[in-house]
Amino acid sequence: MKANIHPEYRSVVFHDTSVDAYFIVGSTLQTSRTIEWQDGKTYPYYPLDISSASHPVYTGKQRATNKEGRVAHFARKFGQVGRRKKEQA
């Protein structure tokens, strides 16, 4: 294997700003910002808009979706267009 071709793998603090949740995760992400963590160590810091702590699928607050599929909706809306011309002929 070639030496010095892999990015540095280190612990990074990810901050979900929508719910103010913090996670320390191993990552190769490069960031210039740092934060001092509760253990007194300084870690690279990366803010997130959404994570598993705030995403509706993971929190169980997902909206109920319409059970009718997109194809059925399209067929209901536009399915009669071709039939009208055939019936008139």
N, C-alpha and C positions, 0 to 999 in steps of 0.2 A: 504494500500500500504506500501511496505517496504521503510524505509528511507535510503538514501545514496547509492542507487543502480544505479541511473541514471548518465550518464556522464554530465559534466559541459557544459551548452549551453551558448555560448558567441559570440561576434562579432569577425570575423576574416577577415583580409585583404588578398584577393587572387590577385595575380599578374600574368596576362597573359604576359609572357616574349616575345612572338612572335610579339605582337603589342603594348607592353608597356601600357597595360590597367590595372587599379586597380578596385577592387570591394570589398565593405564591405558587408559580408553576415553572417548571424547567422549560427553557426556550432558547432559541438562537436569535431572537429578535434583537436588533440593534436600536438603542434609544439613547438620547443624550440626557434625559431627565432621570433623577434618582430620588429615592425616598428612604427615610430612616424608619425601619420596621420596629415592632414591639420588642424584638429580641436585641435591639441595639445595633444591628448590622444595617448597612446601607445597601439597598438593592436598586437595580434599574426599575423605572416606573413607566407604565404604559396605560393611559386611560382608554376605556371602552365605552361605546354607546349601549351595548346590549351583551349579555352573557347568559349562562344557564340560570343565574340568579334572578334575571328579569324577563327572560323570553317566555311568552305565553305558553308555548308547548311544554316547557319544562316546569313551569309554576302551576300548571293545571287551570289557568285562567284563560284558556283558549276560547275564542268566540265560537259559537255553534255555527257551522257552515250549512249552507243549503244542501239538502240531501240530493237534490236533482243535479245531475252532472252538467257540465258546460255544453256537451254535445246535445243533450236533450233540450236544454234551454235554447240553443241555436235552432234546432229542428222545430220547436214550438213557435219561435219567433218568425222564422223565414221558410218553414217547410211548406206553407200553403202558396207561396209565390209561384212556383212552377205548375202547380195543379190548376190554378185559375185559368191559365192560358190554354191548357189542354182541354178543360171542360168547355170553354167558350168556342173552341174550334169544331 
